Amino acid sequence: MRFLRIRHVMQLTGLSRMTIYRLELAGRFPKRRQLSKNSVAWLESDVEGWADSRPVARLRGTAAYSSTRTEPGRAAPHTVMRGIPLGVAPSRARPRPCAPQRVSPAPRLHPGKPSIAKKPKIVL
């Protein structure tokens, strides 16, 4: 008998932490065991049994893809997803720099007198 912590369960199942917790709450994933006051884990045999009970995935439409012809210079439909060839890890895009915020001048109540404004408005 071996206990698995959440990170190992995530690696074995390929599920996210929240998905594991949601499935457990719905009764569709093994219940965790309390090891101590602040520690929980899953039995390895329970997680493996759950994985074995999952249906085998079917590939749909693979015959249609293999028989389709493509234009020269274009990849076959089954080799590209969102513009990235399969088997190629997408690069992480750099975050765009934020545009500097402009502060609008305070409104003037009277043309000749300085205005008393509470806070300047931020214009994006």
KAGI-V621144 format. One record per residue. N is the residue number from 1. PHI is phi as a letter, one per 20 degrees, with the letter a starting at -180 (* if undefined). NEAR is the number of other C-alpha atoms within 8 Angstrom. Layout:
BEGIN
n phi near
N PHI NEAR
N PHI NEAR
END
This chain:
BEGIN
n phi near
1 * 5
2 c 6
3 e 8
4 d 10
5 e 9
6 g 9
7 f 6
8 f 8
9 f 11
10 f 12
11 f 8
12 f 6
13 e 7
14 m 6
15 e 8
16 f 7
17 g 8
18 f 6
19 f 8
20 f 11
21 f 8
22 f 8
23 f 10
24 f 11
25 f 8
26 e 7
27 n 8
28 d 7
29 b 11
30 g 10
31 f 7
32 f 8
33 d 8
34 e 8
35 e 8
36 b 6
37 g 5
38 d 5
39 c 7
40 c 10
41 b 12
42 d 15
43 f 12
44 g 10
45 f 8
46 f 9
47 f 12
48 f 8
49 f 8
50 f 10
51 f 8
52 f 6
53 e 6
54 f 6
55 f 4
56 f 4
57 f 4
58 d 4
59 e 5
60 d 4
61 m 6
62 f 7
63 f 6
64 f 7
65 f 10
66 f 6
67 e 6
68 f 7
69 d 5
70 d 7
71 f 5
72 g 4
73 n 4
74 d 6
75 f 7
76 f 10
77 g 7
78 e 6
79 d 8
80 c 11
81 c 9
82 l 4
83 n 5
84 d 8
85 g 8
86 f 7
87 n 4
88 d 6
89 f 4
90 f 5
91 e 4
92 f 4
93 f 4
94 f 4
95 f 4
96 f 4
97 f 4
98 f 4
99 f 4
100 f 4
101 e 7
102 d 7
103 d 8
104 f 8
105 f 6
106 f 9
107 f 6
108 e 9
109 f 7
110 c 7
111 g 6
112 e 4
113 d 7
114 f 8
115 e 9
116 d 5
117 d 7
118 f 4
119 b 5
120 f 9
121 e 8
122 e 8
123 d 7
124 e 4
END
